Amino acid sequence: FYTDYIVNAQSQYDKSTWKVIDFSSERSPANDLAADVIDGSLTNRWVSAADSQYPHFVTVDMKKQLTITSFEVFRMTGNNQMCDTFQLFVSNDAANWTDLGVFSFNRDIDDGQFYDIPSHPKAQYFKFVGLAGPVNFILVGEISVYGL
């Protein structure tokens, strides 16, 4: 039995200089902030305000234009109050957005879930928009971006 191997050239981008520039709402405890979606820790999470309603969004400035091949999205470990569906957008000026599509999220999985972006857009900004979930607020563990 023989199968050709495939070289995976994509890698996770460093998020250390990235910044959340806009969000729909957040709770104020130190580990519930919108910025926690890119802090590299699954211990912290973004939780929207308890009285908020869908859709919920967070916008991230990646500080330079990057080629995007996929996104990886995590729920908070052990908590299934993440959204069921979300939408992704990218932009180079944070004003004109390209819709990458609507995606389903399995709220019962702790591991990161990958979402391939076949068009491989080049963008400096991305926007994650939670569309629907089991409760009115959203709880997101982490979002990572991969590219070439």
Order of alpha helices (4+ residues) and beta strands (2+ residues): beta-beta-beta-beta-beta-beta-beta-beta-beta-beta-beta
